[in-house]
């Protein structure tokens, strides 16, 4: 897994229809000075394991599309 630094954690109202009225977390993380990303964690409390799991899933999703060429149309 890539090394990352958590630069911010914010609590926001959930946008998930099954969690209306509850709060989620947006975690901002940095891989290096040029690569900063955010993930949302749909939980009432967040742990280090939750953050690691969310970042790992986010990086795996991005890896499927990085360095691929696409055409419109």
Secondary structure, 3 states (H helix, E strand, C coil): CCCCEEEEEEEEECCCHHHCCCEEEEEEEEEECCEEEEEEECCCCCCHHHHHHHHHHHHHHHHCCCCCCCCCC
